[in-house]
């Protein structure tokens, strides 16, 4: 007997420690903190930020084309067969051949180039700046989509937990009713049919609870995934299941609402990118002008007596003008490709704009429908809850039947589940509405 008590105390201690660790390790999370957490840890957002950083460095690279370029080089050549100069027969030189230089040739050179005019550099910088704007907007679009996913995942998980609570309450009520019917059957006031029916209701409630609990793990893991958390992290959601006041107010002017739509803004910027690519292709028709200069330090000797070498300095400065006369129509064909790409982007923007306006119209209709449905379901839930209370009271007083209680319990459970589903539908539509109009 003492051994059994010891085992029981040991098991209770384990349960207590486990419960304490669960409470300590759980992460309390409201919707705002979930969004902040995702903005720091979500993989898609991290990758989008890296892409922005890449574009920023590309812009710095483009700006570097406007700066002077200084190069140093050093060469050593061993002249096996020296270079020669052919002397003309005129002037009494006899038409001979004279070798130049020495066996060892040493050269060190500094070359300087300063761009003065380059149509390519100017247009390339504008193109990279526009691409950076595109990447910034693309990163904003990623954040919008991630936040949309977080909001949906958060409330899907929260509402699933609420549905589990509804099923738990249903099971508890069915078990209490079964116990009461079992007592009444022993007293002879109820039949075997009522007893069996109550037993079936308990079994069905257990099955419904298991099905509701089965949805919890996938939804929890989905939320952890978009938040950038580990699978063993324990979340404790603190938001309430309700429609907030600001979620019930929405504008209906498509032109103003779509002004911040990220997809459309990306298409607008993409058209600007294509226009700059056309300008960049045209740059090949323009000349480039650079200021150039060089400083040479060289020596030539047959032996390796470095101290006896005579080092000579030479230098020059000048201007370098370069102009393409014919390059096989490469520039012309690049220009045509860039123009076609711009036309494609304009067609995509026009089509996407119309599609987005239709999507917004559908979402506004869904919001209005979901709003009315939520109100109706809430009223129905309150009515069925009151009906259940009255039915149970009648049953306790002996003037109601078990069948009435069972029907009232079923009606209330369904009404609350329908209300939770209506809340979920409204929030999903509202979050998509926020995504379309470019709001967080």
N, C-alpha and C positions, 0 to 999 in steps of 0.2 A: 504493500500500500504506500509506504514511504517512497519507494522507488518510482511509483506512478506519479506521485505528487512532484517529485524532483523532475521527471520528464516533462510534466505539464508546465512547471515553472520555467524550464529551459526553453520550451517551445514558445511560451509567451514572451520571453526575453528576446528570442530571435525575431518574432513578429514585431515587437516594439522597436528594435534596432532597425529592422527593414523599413518600417513605417517612417522612422525618424530620418533615415537616409533618403527616402523618397521625397519627404517634405523638404529636405535641405537641397537635394539635387534638382528639384523641379524649377523650371524657368517661368516665372510669372510674365505674361505677355499680353499686352493690349495691342490694338491694331497699329497705333502710332509707333510703338517701340518695335513691332514686327517689321514695319517699313524701314525704320532707321537701321535695324539689324541687317536687312537685305541689301540696303544701299552700300553697306560696308563689306558684306561677305558673298553676295550673289555672284556666281561665276560669269554670267552674261554681262553684268554691269562692269565687272573687273576687266573683261576682255574689251568691252566698248571703250573704257577709259584708256586702255593700252593703245587702241587704234587712234584715239585723239592725240595721245602723246607722240605716236609715230608721225601723224600729220604735222604736229608742231615742229618736230625736228626736220621734216621735209621742207617746211617754210624757211627755217633757218638755213638749210642747205641752199635753197633758191636765193636767199638774200646774200649768201656767200659769193654768188656769181658777180656781184657788183663790186666786190673788194679786190684790191691788187693781189696778184699771184707772184710768188717769189720761189724759184726753184734753184737748187744747187746740184751740181753734178761733177764727177771727177772721173778721168779716164787715164789708163796707161795702155799704150800700144807698143809692141815690139815689131819694128819694121823689118820684115824678112827681105822683101824686095821694096826698096824705097820708091816713092813717087818720082816721076821725071817731068821735065819740061823740054819741049822740042823747040830748038832755036831756029828762026827763019834764016834762009840763005842770003837774004838781002842784008844790007849794011855790013857785009863782010864777016858774018858770024858762022858761015860754013855749013849751016843746016845740021848742027850737032845735037846731041841729046845730053842733058845735064840732070843728074840725080839731085833730089831735094831732101832736106831734113837729115836726121841722124837715126841711129839704131833704136834709141829709146825716146819715146814721145810721151810727155806728161802734160795733162790739161786739167784745170779746175775752172768751172764756169758758174756764174750767178746770172740767171735769166729773170727779168722783171716784165710783167704784163699788167697793164692797167686798162680795164674796159672804159671806153669813152662813150660809145653809142652801141647799143645792142637791142634791137626790137624784140628779139627772142627772150632776153633776160627779163625785160619789163612784163611781157605777156606771160612768161612762165611763172613769175612771182604772183601775178593776179590769179592764174589758174590754181596754184597751190593754196592761196588764201581762200579761194572759193571751195576747194576740196576740204580745207580745214573747217569751214562753216558747215559743209555737208556732214563731216564726221561728228561735229558737235551736235547737230540736229539728230543724227543717227543715234548718238549716245543718249540723247533725251528721249528718243522713241523707245530705246531699250529700257530705260528707267520706267517709262510709262507702262510698257508691257509687263515688266517685272512686278511693278506695284499692282497692276490689274490682276496678275496671277496670284499675288500675295493676298490681296483682299478676298478674292474668290476662295482660295485655299483656306484662309483663316475662317471664313464664315461657313464654308462647307464642313470643316472639322467641328466648329462650334455647334452648328445645327445638328450634326450627326450625334454629338454628345447629348444634346437636348432630346433628340429622338430616343436615345438609349434610356434617358431618365423617364420619358413617357412610357416606354415599354416596361421599365422596372416598376413604375407606379401601377401599371396595368397588371403586372404579375402579382405584385403585393396585394392588390385589391382582389384579384381572382383567388389567391390563396386564403385571404381572410374570409371571403364568401364561402369557399369550399369548407373551411373549418366550421363556419356557422351552420352550413347545410348538413355537415356530418353530425353535428350535435342534434340538430332538429330531426334528422333521420332516426337517430337512436331514440328520440322521444316519440317517434311515430307521426310527426306532423308533416313530413315530406316523404316523397316516394323515391324509389331507386332511380327513376328517370332523372329527377332533379339532382341526385347525388352524382350520377354518371355524367350528366351534362356539365356540372360544375367541375368535375375532374377533367373533362375534355377542355374546358375553358382554361384551366391551369396549364395543361400541356400546350395548347395553342399560344398562350401568353409566353411560355418559356421559349417556344420556337421563334416567335416574333422578336423576343429579346436577343436571342442568339444571332438572328439575321441582322439586327441593328448593330450589335457589337462587332459583327464581322466587317462592317464598313469602316470602323474606327481606325484600324492600323494603316490601310492604304491612304486614307485622308491625312492621317498624322504624318506619315512619311513624305507625302507630297508637299505638305507645308514645310517640313524640315528641309526638304530638297531646295525649294525656292528661297528659303532663308539662309541656306549655306550652313546648316547645322548637321551634326552627326546623328546617326540612327538611334543611338542610345540616349540622346538628350530627351528629357521629359518636359513637356510643355504644359503649362497651366494657363488656359485662356481666361482673360478677365473681362472681356467685353460682354455686354448684355445683348440678348436677342431682341432687337427692337429697331424700328426705322427711326433714324435721327431726323431732326427738323430740317436741316439743310438738304437731306436726301429727298425730301418731298417737293423741293422747289427746283424747277429747271426751265431754261429758256427754250423758245421754239423757233428762233430766227436762224435758218441754216447758214446764211452768208456770214453772219457775225460769229456763230458758233464754230464754223470750220476754219476760221482765220488762224487758229492755233493748232489745227490738226497736223500732227508730226509727219504723217505720210505725205500729205500734200505739200508741206513745206520742204520736205526732202526732194520731191519732184521739181519744185520751183528752183531749188538750188542746183539740182542736177541739170536743168536747162541752162542755168548760168555757167555751169562747168562746161557744157557742150559749146556754148558761145565762146568761151575763153579758149577752148581747144581749136576752134576755127581761127581765132586771132593768132594762136600759137603756130598753126600750120602756115598762115600767111606770112609769118615772120621770116620764113626762108627766102621770101622775095626781096627782103631788105638787106642792105650791106651792114657789115659790122666794122667798127673802127676801134682799134686798141693802140695805146701808147706802149712801146716796147723798149727794152734796154738790156744790155748784157755787159758783164765784166768778166774777162778771161785772164787767167794766170797760167802761163805755160813755159815749158823748157824742153829742149832736145839735146841729147848728148849720146856719144857712142859708148862711153863707159858708165861706171856706177859711182863715180867720185862726186857725191852729192854736194859736197862743200864747194866744188868748182863749177857747179851748174850756174848758168846765167838765166834767171827767171825774168820773163817779159810780161808786162801788163798791157792788155788791150781792152777797149770798151767802146760802146756806142749807145745812142738813144735814137728813137725814131717813131714813126707812125706806121701802123699796119692796117690797110683797108682790104676787106675781103668781100667779094660779091659773086654770088652764084649766077652763072650765065645759062648753063643747062645741066640738069642732073637726072635726065632720063624720065622727066615728068613725075618724079616721085612726089614732089611738093604738091603738084596739081591733084594727084590721086589721093594723097592724104587729106587735102582740103575737102574733096568730095565726100570722103568717108566721114569726116567730122560734121559736115552739113547733114548727111543722112542720119547720123546719130542724134543730132539736135531735133530733127523732125520726128524721130521715134520717141524721144523724151516728151515732146509736146503732145503727141498723140496719147501717150500713156497718162500724162497729167489730166488731159481732158476727159478720158474715159474714167480714170480713178476718181475725179471730182464728182462726176455724175453718180458713180457707184456709191461714193461716200455719202452724198446727199440722200440717196435712197436708203442707205443703211441707217442714217440718222433719223429719217422719217419712221422707219420700222421700229427703232429703239424708243422713240417718243411714244409711239402707239403702244408698245409693250409696257412701257412705264405706266401709262395711264390705266391700261388693263390690269397690270399687277397691283397698282395702288388700290383700285376698286376691289380687286379680289382679296387683297389683304384685309381691307376693312370688313368685307362680308364674312371672311373666315374668322376674324376676331369676334365679330358679333355672334356668329354661329357657335364658336367655342365657348363664349360666355353663357349662351343660352343652354347648351348641352351640359355645361358644368352645373348650372342651377337645376336643370332637369334631373341630373344624376343625384344631386344632393336631396331633392324632394323624393325621388324614387327610393333611395336608401332609407330615408326616414319612414316612408310608407311601409317598406319591407320590415323594418324594425318594429313597427307598430302592428304588424300582422295583417295589414290591409292590402299589401302589394305582393307581387309574385317574384320569384327568382328570375323568371324570364324577362320581366320588366327591368330588373336591375342589370341583367346581362346586356340587354339592348341599349340601356342608357349608358352603361360603361363603354360599350363598343362605339356608340355615337360620339361620346366625349373624346375618346382616344383618337378616333378618326378626325374629328374636328380640330384637335390640337395638332395632329400631324399635318393636316392640310394647311393649317395656319403657319406652321414652321416652313413648309414647302413654299407657301406664298411669299413669306419673308425672304427665303433663299432666292426665289425667282426675281423678286423685285431688286434685291441687292445686286444680283448678277447682271440684270439689265442696266441698273444705274452705274455700275462700274464700267460696263462697256460704253455707256453714254459718256462717262468721264474720259475714257480712252479716246473716243472719236473726237471730242472737242479739245483734247490736249491738256486735260487737267489731271493733277495728282489726286 
